[in-house]
Amino acid sequence: MAGDTWGERSELIRIRRRPDLIHLLVNMVAVGAVVAVGTLCINTTNGLQTDIQHGFRFTPAFLLDGVALLTRIAAYAVPLGIAVEQALRGQAKRVADAVVAAAFAYAIAGSAAPDLGCLAAVVAALTILGFDGRPALRAFACSCIAIYSVTAVVDGTSGLVGFAAALALGRAVAFGWRYARGVATDRLTAAGVMEALVRAGLEPVDCSAEDREARRFAVRCADGGLLDVHLLERDRQAARLIHRVNRLIRLRAGARRREMFGLRRAVSHEALISYALRNAGINTPTLLAVREVSADATLLAYEHVPARVLGEIPGEELTDATVERVWKTVRELGRHQIAHRRLSPTSILVDDDGHIWLTDLRHGEIAATELQQLLDVAEAMTSLAIKVGPERAVRIGAEVLGEHRIGATLPVLQKIVLTRATRAAVGRSGRLLAQLRKQVLTLESPTEAAAPVKLERLRLKTVLAATAGCVAVYGLMAQISSAEDHSGHGLWRLIASASPGWLLLAGAAAALTYVAAAAQLAGFIPESLPKARNLMVQLASSFFALFAPAGLGGVTLNVRFLRKRGIADGAAVTAVGASQAIAFIAHLVLVAVFGFFVGSAWLGSATGPLGLVLALALLTVLTLAVPPVHRFAQRRLAPFFEGSLPRLIEVAQDPRKLALALGGTLAISLLNTLCLWSCIHALTPHGAPSYAKVAFLYLTVQAATAAVPTPAGMGAVEVGLSSALVKAASLASPSVVIAVLGYRLLTTYLPPAPGYVALLLLRRRNTV
């Protein structure tokens, strides 16, 4: 027999499976979430538990006790029976792992209540032992545990939150122990590979592992032929599960590669792509055999091709003819509507005659879309540029595919869609993608170049902004609740008690900020703007501001408005950029001016303004003296001011435009401060701080919260202003909270309603 001749067919090893780690993390998060809900929402959970108990109040006690006893016995008997069965079948190590996991689970959960410890131990043992493919037994065990938990909640033995936490804790302990210990599995050896090849009709005589980690083997046959054998194993399918799920969530359907989560589907798809490439006349190693060697492993045997990987060939050895052959292979892929999706330097082989071979086919696509084919072109161009430079890669690609086809890749030439190997090489080469784009633009004129295609469904910034928004809303609700609790009155009664005159002044100041914004924009444009439509654009920008980070809401709308007025794109962008630059400088000047006027009134001493001035001075010195900080500031600010400098010089030569620009810029900050100051006076007529102190606090908080990625600074501005006014101005917390919320209502939360109407009117008139 083959096994007797070549040795043991398999070896027993322990492996740490990535799914166990994922389950551990998920269940730990579940434990934390359950405990947090039980702590923060104690009234809700107690009410739910009371409702469950009331639902069974007419059930006889003896019946509940009997059901609880029977289900408890059954819940203990199932893992005990499975353990005995597995011990008799020689799986004593798994039984020992189950006992250890159960002991740990009981020790952790049992410290809170013995019943919870027993439940966690049963769950941990069942998780380790498994049910050996018996769904009926699994359903019975889960039903017993669920019924016992409900009866325990009904008779008040334990709480609902405790049982939920015990279930998640038991599974977390089991998966943690299994990941730490590893799972015993039969790993196929070289002898097992040769035995499988014999059953496939081949005649192997020697086998050696090329890459034990990747499970690749080199096999020599009796006729002198060589085979490359790839072993796909189920446990390795989940090795990059987190990365694959991340790309599945982040990337859009056309941009992400096909991910096969099932072993059989992955094998079938790779074989299909191999046959499709061979049928299209594209060089790829011949697939000679596909064999299932066990329930968890499948073997694919390819004919060996004596060739070198593109990534291992020095760039100077790659001639123009070789690069041209790579591009011709890409052209053939497109002609047959096939996408490889991994044309990285490790997937392209070059043989001794200069012919190109493609490997690593598991992510390929048949009847590929235009986007998928363009992504192939972009990946091939990047892989070639890594070896021969952007100029040669783009030039030869344009000769083979045509300038239009190479230029069409510009919108998809993004790092996110490249393979991991290509991304790593690009990272080591510095600004390779930027150089590639520049080279492509020499073929495709900048005016014809398309904007980048949005390939990501979710960005990290989007997730952070959404999370920060949720936290901000929660903080806002907490502030409102806190104000009501401290005042002893309802929110609307507090607002009703406010001074109408001051509220009217606050509303007028908030409304005038849009007039100031319109004047600011008009001041930076040499052309005359229609006053009514300019004012409507500023009002419409309040709708965008509610859904964008602070300071970004009106920029895009202003640029679109200027473009519709016939102003060139460059002039429109520089005008808006100049207004932002002046606003930044004016903000710093106002902080310094009001800080000087506040003086010793700040916290009873001059430490506040002095500390701020010293901090600004220290930041300036660090920016000028420390090279890394200086380079960072130059990289961030230089483009901002360089594009705006000509516009600023032009504005300075026209006194009327200069007055509009500077006056509007300063008026926006001063009117916002007036609105906040009036809201404070409306609720605290006695002891209200001076306008200068409110302005200093407002401008400082506004600058500090500008970097918070929540829409319109939601949450951060409210918390920052309330805290600053309470601590620095010695105002009562409830009045300050309501005053700040009133200011935000007038300037941020109410204007989007008329702003949306203004936006609809502007769009109907084709103004934006």
N, C-alpha and C positions, 0 to 999 in steps of 0.2 A: 504493500500500500504506500501511497505517496507520503502519508504522515509518518510511516515507519522509516522511509528512506531519508526524508529531509528533516525530520525532527518534529517537535510539537507544533501542532497546527495553530495554537493560540496560547497566549500567556495571560495569567490573571494579574491585573494591575488595579490600582486605585487612582481614580481621576477626580479632580474637582470640577464639577459641572457648573457652567455659568448660569443655567436656569435656577439652580439651587440658591446661588447668591442673589439673583433677582427676586426670587420668592422670599428670601430672608429680608431684603430691604423693603419689599412691599408690605410684608406682615408687620415689620417694625413700624413703618409709617402708619399702618392701620391701628396698631396698639396706641401710638401717640395720638392719633386722631380721635379714637374712642375715649381715651382719658381726657383729652382736651374738651371734647363735647360734654362729657360727664361733669367736668369742672365748671366750664363756662355757661353751660345750658342746664344747670341742675334742676331748675324748676320744670323745664320741658321734659327732661328724662323722668323726673318723678311723676309728672302728670301722665306720661305714656305708661309708666309702670302701674300707676293707679287705675288707668283705663283698662289695662289687661286684667288686673285683679277684679275689677267690677264686672268685666265680661264673663268671669267664671264664678260670680258670687252665688249663683243658684246651683252650681255643681256640687253634689254630695262630697263631703270631705273624705269619706272612705274610698270613693272612686278615684279622687285625685291622688290620695296616698298610695293606692294600689298601682295606678299607672306610673307614678314616680318610682316606686320600688322596682317594678318590672323593667322599665326602660333603663334604670340605673344598672340593674344586674346585666341586662343585655349589652349595655354600653361597655361594661367591664369584660364581659365574656367574649365579645367579638375580637378584640386585640389579643386576648389570652389564647383563644382558639387558633388564630392565625399564627401566633408565635410558636405554639406547639407544632403546628403543621410544618412550618418552615424549619424548625429545629430537626424534625424527623427527616426532612429532605436535605439535610446537610448545610443549611444556611444559618448556622449558629452565630456567625459574626453579625449578620443583619439583626438577629434577635437581640444580641448584646448591645448593638447600637440603639435599638428601640428602647431597651431598658434604661440605658444611660440617659437618652434624651428625655424619657418620661421622668426620671429622677430629677433632672435639672428643671424641667417644667414645673414639677410639684414643689421643688424648693423655692422657686421664684414666686409662683402664683399662690402657693399654700401659705406664704407669710401673711397674705391678706385675709384668706378664708380657706379652710380645709376643702370645702366643696369646690371652690374654684381651682385649687391645686389638683384635685382629682380629675376635673374636667380637662385641664391643660395637659395633664399627664396622658390621659386617654387619647387626646387629639395628637400629641407628639408621637406616641407609639404607633398609632394608625398611619401617620404620615410617613414614618420610617418603614414600616412593614409593607404598606401598600395592600392592594386587594387582588393582585395577580390577574387582572383582566376580568374580574367578576363584578359587573355593574350592579347586579341585584344585591350582593353583599354590601357594596358601598352605599347604596340607597338605604338599606336597612340600618346600617350603622349611623349614617347621618340623621335618619329619622329618629332613632333612639336618642341621640344626643340632643336634637332639637326639642323633642317632647319633654325630655327630662329638664332641659333648661327652662321651658315654659312653666312646667309644674313647680319648679323651684322659685320662679319669680312670683307665681300666683300665691304660694303659701308663705312668701316673704323670707324664704331661706337666704336668698342672695338677690342682688340687684341686677337689673337688665344690663347696665353698663359693665358690671363686673364679669358677667358671663360672656359678653361680646369681647371684652379685653382678653379673657382667658382663652377663648377660641383662637384669636390671632396670636397670642403669646405662645400657645402650644405649637402652632405651625412654625412660628419664627424660631423657636428653640430647635425643633426638628430639622429644619432646613439649615440652620446655623451649624448644628452638630454634623450633619451629613456633608456640608461643604468643608468643614474643618477636617473631617476624617477622610473624605473622598468616598466615591462609590466604586465597589469592586465590579470590574467588568472584564470580559474576555477580549483582549486586544489581538487582532489577527497578526501573525508573524509572517516572515518571508516564506516559511514552509506552507502556511495556509494559503498565501497568494499563489504559490506554484500549484498547489492542489486544485484551486479554483480554475486556474488556467488549463490544467489538464482536462477538467470536466468540460471546458469550453472548446476542446479539440485542438489546443495548441500543445507544443512539446518543449516546455521550459527545462533547462538544465542547470540554471544558476540564477539566483535572485539576491539582490542586495538593496538595502534601504538608502535611497538618495537623500531623502529628507524625512527623518523620523517624525519631526513635528508636523510637517505638512502631509505625512503619510503617502509619500511617493516612492516607488520602487523601480529599479532598473533590472530587467529580466533578459537573459540570453537564452535563445532557443537552440534546438538541436541543429537547425539548418544554418546557424550563424547569425540569424536575424536578432535584432534588439527590440525590446518593448519598453515603453514608458507606462507604468501602471499607476493609476490614481485611485486611492481608496477613499471613498466618501463614507463618513461615519456619522451616525445620528448625533452623538454628543458634540462633535465638532461643528455641526450645523448651527448650534446655538452659541458658538464661541464669540461671535460678534453681534449677538442679538441686540444689545443696547444700541450699538452704532447703527444697525439696520433699522430698528424702530425709530431712532432719531431722524434718520433720513426719510423714512416713510412719512413721518409727521411733518417735517420741515419742507420737503421738496414737493413740487407739483407733480402730477401723474406723469407727464411727458418727460420730465427732467430726471426723475429717479430711475435707477436701474431695477430690472426685474429681480425681486428677492423671493427665492424659493424657501419656504419654511418647512416643507416636507421633504424627506430624503428621496422618496420615489419620484416626486415631481421634479426635483433638482436633477436627478439622473436622466430622466426622460427628456427634459428640456436641453441639457447639454448634448445628448446624443442627437436630438433633432437639429440643433444648430450645426453640429459637425457634418451631418449628412447634407444639410442645405448648402454649406460652404463648398463641400466636395462637388455637389451637383452644379454649382455656379462656376466651377473651374478655379476657385480660389484655394491657394495652397494652405492646407491644414493637415496635421498628422491623421492618418487613417485610423478610424476606430474599428478595432478588430474584434473586441469582445466586451460584453456587458454582463456581469454575473452578480447575482445576489448571494453573498457569502454567509450572511446571517440576517436576523431580523433587524439589526442595527448597522449593517455595513453593506455597501455595494462597490463592486470593482469595475473600473473602466480601463481597458488595455488599449493603448495607442501604439502604432508603429513609430519607432524611434527615428527622429530626423536629426542628422548630424549638423547642427547649426548653433550659432551663438545668440544669446539674448541681446537685443539692441542696447539695453542699458549698460552692458559690460563691454561694448565695443568703443574704443577711443574715438573721439570726434574726428580726428585727422584721418582715420581709416575709412570713414564713410564718404564715399565719392558721390558726386552729383547723380551718377547713374543709380546708385543704391537708394538714395533719397527719392529719386524719381519712381523707382519700383514700389516704394512704400506708398507714394501718392497714387500710383496706378491701382494698387490693391484697394485703397480707400475708394477710388472711383468705381471699381468693380462691385464693391459692397453696395454703393449707392445705386448702381445700375440695376442690381437685382433686389433692391429695396430691403437690404439686410443691414442691421446695425450691430456692431460688435459690442459696443458700450464699455470696453476696457482696453482701448488701444494705447496702453501705457508702455513705457520702455521695457517692462518685464513680460509683455504679452506678444511682442513682435520679435520674430527670429529671423536671422540672416544666415543662409547656408554658405558653403564655400564658393558656390557659383554666383552668389549675389542675389539669389531668389528669396522672396519674402514669404514667411510662414506665419500663420496666426494661431495662437493657443489661448487658453483660458477663456473658454466659450460659454461659461455658465450664465452669463448675463446678457447674451445676445437676444436680438429681436428679429422676427420675420414679419414682413409687411410693415416695416418700420415707418414711422411718421417722419415728416420733413424735419421736425425739431430733433428727433433722435438721430437722424443722419447728420444734421449740422453739429450736434454734440460730438459725434464720431470724428468729424473733420477738425473740430476745435481741439479734441484730445490728441489726435495724430499730429497736428501742427505744433502743439505744446511739447509733445514727446520728442519730435524732431528738433525743435528749437533748443531743447536742453542739450542735445548732442552736437548740432552743427550751427547753432545760432539762429536768431529770428530772421535775419536777412535771407539766408539760404533756404530756410524752411518755407518762408512765405513766397519767395521768388519762384522756387521750383513747384510749389503747390499751385501757384497761379498759372504756370505754364501747363500743368497737367489738368487741373480742374477748371481753370478759367478765373479771371480776376473777380468776376461777379460772385462766383461760388465762395471764394476765399473771403471776399468782403462781407458776404452774408453771415459769416461766423462771428463777426464783431459783436453783435448783441449777446451772444451766448458764451463769449470768451470770459468766463468767470471761474474763480477758484473753487467755488462750492461744488461744481458739477464734475470736477476732475477726480480721478481715482486717488486713493490714499498715496500710492507710490509716486504718482505724478505731482501731487500737491507737495509732498516732502521734497522732491527734487526742485520744484519751483521755489519753495521756501529757501533752499540752500543757494539758489542762483540769484537771489535779490529781486530786482524789478523786472523779471522776465516777462510777465504778462503785460505790463505797461509798455515794454519795448515791442512786444508782439503787436499790441493794438496800434502803436505808432507806425510800425512797419506796414500793417494792413491798411492804414489810412493813406499811405503813399499810393496804394492801388485804388482805393475807394475814396472819393473826395469827401472831406468832412461834412459838406452840406447834404450828401446823400447817405451818410452813415446813419444807421438806425440807432435808436436808444436801446440800452440794455434790456433784454427780455427778463421779466420777473419770473425767475425759476424757483424761488423759495416761497413756500406757502406761509411759513412762520419764520421770523428772525428772532434771535435771542433778545434784541431790543424790544421787539413787539411783546414777547412773553413777559419781560421785566416791566414794561409799561402797563400791561394788563394787570399784573400782580400788584404793582404800585398803585394803580387805580382802585383796585378792590380794597387795599389797605387804607387808601385815602378816604374812600366812601365810608368804611367802617369807622375811621377816626372822626370823620365829620359827624356821623350819627352819634358817636360817643360824646362829642362836644355838645351837641344839642341836648342829649339826655342829661349830661352833667349840669348844663345851665338850668334845666328845668328842676333837677333835684335840689340844687343849691338855693334856687330862688323860692321854691315852694309854690310857684305859679306856672301855669301853662305857657308855652312858647308864644302863642298869639296874644296872651294877656300882657306879656312883657313888651311885645312890639306895640300893642295898642296904647301902652302907657308912655310911649316915646313922644317927644316934643314934635308936633307937626311942622313947625317952622324949620327946625334943623333937618328934618327928613326931606322937606321940600328943597332945601339948599343942597343936600347930598344928591338928590335925584338930578337937580340941574347940573351939578358938577360932573356927574357921571355922563349925562347927555352931551355936555360940552367937550368931553374927551374925543368924541368922534369928529367934531368940528376941528379940534386941534390936530387930529391925525390926518384929516383931509388937507389942512394947511401945510402940514409937514411934507406930505407927498407932493403937493403942488410946488413947494419951494425947491425941490430937487429936480424938477423937470423944466427945461427951457420953454417947451411948448405950453400953451394954455390948456387947462383941463376944465371940462364942464363942471361947475360947482355942485350941482344937484347930484349928478351921477357919481362924482368923486365921493360925496358924503354917503351915498347909498352903498358904495363899495366898502367904505370903512365900517358901516353898520353891518353889511353882509359878512365882513371878516370876523365879526364876533361869533357867528355860527361855526366857522372853521376853527376859531380859537378854542372852542369848547372841546374839540376832539383832537387837538394837536398839543405837543409840549409847549411850554411857555415861550412866547416870542415868535413862534413859527406859523401861527394861524393865518395872519394877514399877509405874509410875505408873498406866498404863491398867488393869492388873489390879486394883489397889487401889480405883480408882474404881468399877469394875464390881462388886466385892465389896460395897462400901458401898451401891450402888444396890440390889443384891439383898437387902440387909438392911432395905430400906424407908427408907433415908436419902435425902432429896431430892437431886436432881442438884446444886443449888447448894451445899448443905452438904457433899456428898461431894467436889466439886471443890475447895472452899476448904479442907477438911481436909487433903487431899493436898497442896495448894499451900502451906498453912501448914507442913506437915512439911518440904517442900523448902526453904522460906525459912529455917526454923530450922536445917536441916542446913547450908545455905550459911553462915550466921552462925557456927555452931559450928565449921565447918571453918576459918574464918579465925581464930577464937579459939584453936583448938588449934595452928595453925601458929605464932601469936605466942607461945603459952605454951611449946611445946617449943623454939622458936627461942631463947627466953630461957634455958631450962635447958641447951641445948647450949652456948651461949656460945662460949668460946674453943676448944672441942673441934672446932669446924667448920673443917676445913682448917688447923688449927693457929693460928687467929686468930679474931677476932670479926667478920671482914668478911662472913661468910655471912649470919647473922641480921640484922646491921646493914644489909647491902645489901638484904635482902628487905624489912625495915621501911621503909627509905628509898624503895624502889621502890613499896611500897604507899602510902606517904605522897604520893609524887609523882603516882601514879595518882589518888589522892583529890583532890589539888589541881587536877589537870588536869580531872577530872570536874566539879568545882564552878566552876572559873574560866573554862574555854574553852566558849563557848556551843554550838558544834556537838557537842562531846563530851558536854556536859551534857544537851542535847536527846536525843542518842542513848541515853544511859544512862537518862534519864527515860522515854523511849518503850519501852525494853526492860524496865525493872525496875518501873516504876510499876504496871502492871496486875498484876504478880506479887505485890507487897506489898499493894496496895490491897485485893485480894480476900481476902488472908489476914489482914489486920490485925484484923478483928472476931473471927476464930477464935482468934488469938493472945491477945487480951484475955480471951476466955472461958476459955481454958485456964489463964491466969495466975491466975484466981480460984479454981481448984480445986487444992489442994496435991497430992492424989494423982495427978490427971491431969497436972499440971505435972511431977511426979517421973517419971512414966512417959514423957512426951514428951521431956524433956531427957535423962533417963537413957538411954533407948533410942537417941536421936540420938548422944550422946557414945559410947555403948558400941559402936555399929557401927564407928566409926573406930578406937577403941582396940582392939577385938577383931581387926580386920583387921591392924592394926599388930602385935599379939601373934602372929598367925599367921605373918606375914612374918619377924618377929624369931626365932620358934621354928624356922622352916625354915633360917634362916642359922645358928643355933646347932647344928642337927642336922648340918650339913655342915662347919662351921668351929668346932669346940668351943673352939679357942684363938684369941684375938684378935678375937672377935666384937664388934661395936660395941654401945654402950649402947641401951637401949630408947628413950630420948629422941631419940638421933640417928636411929635407924631411923624413929621416928614422924615426925620433922621431914622427913626425906627422902621418906617415903611420902606424907605429906599434900601436900607441895609438888609431887611428880610427879603425884599424882592430880588436883590442880587444873590443872596444866599440860596434861595429856592429856585432860581432860574435853571439850575442843572438837574432838578428833579424831573424824571421823565413822565410825570403824570399829566394828563390833559389839562391845559390851562393852570398847571400847578396845583390841581385839586388836592386838598388835604394838607399839603405842605405849607401853602400860604396861610391857611386858617390856623394851623397849629403854631406856625412861626410868629404870626402877628399877635395871636392871643397870648402866647408865652412872653413875648417881648413887652407887650403893654402891661401885663400883670406884674412882671418883675421890675421893669424899668420905670413905669409910670405909677405904680402902686395903686392900681385900679382893682375893683372887685371883679372876681372871675366871671360870675354870671353876666354882668353888664358888658364886659369886654367881649365875651364869646358872642353874645347877641349882636353887639355893634359890628364885630368883624364879619359875622354872617350876613348882616344887613348890607355892609359895604360890598361883599362878594355877590350878593343877590343883585344889587344895582349895577355892578360893573361886569359880572361874568355869567351868572346863571339866568337872569331875565332877558338880557339883550339878544341871545340867540333866536328867540321866538320872532321878533320883528326882523332880525337879521336874515332869517330863512325866507321870509316874505320878500325882503329886499333882493335876496339872491335870485329868487324865482323871477322877479321883475327884470333884473339885469340880464338874466339868461334869455328871457323872452325878447328883449331888445338887442340881443347879441352884443352886450357890453363886456361880458367876461367869458 
